[in-house]
Amino acid sequence: MQAILLFLLAGLFEIGGGYLVWLWLREGKPLYWGIFGGIVLALYGVVATLQSFPSFGRVYAAYGGVFIVLSVLWGWVIDKKTPDLYDWIGAVICLFGAAIMLWGPRN
């Protein structure tokens, strides 16, 4: 459960920070939006390292699946862009892949 919560928190920081930078550079928001976005992105890097899994590569690869799902949800809720069937199918496949990487039986 802790792994899932850390992935969700990391995802919110990464997407939220990136979104603030996007708004600054693409939508003309003030500079401090971009600065705050950079700080939030740095926090994402810290949160991601709190995972208890021993391999950096495996953690980040599995996080990629969670990031994809969160990005689809962010686009739906924040950008008001309704995901289509293929967005959802792809997101579910990514979650299954992340689960296999993290919790698959290993020797």
Order of alpha helices (4+ residues) and beta strands (2+ residues): alpha-alpha-alpha-alpha
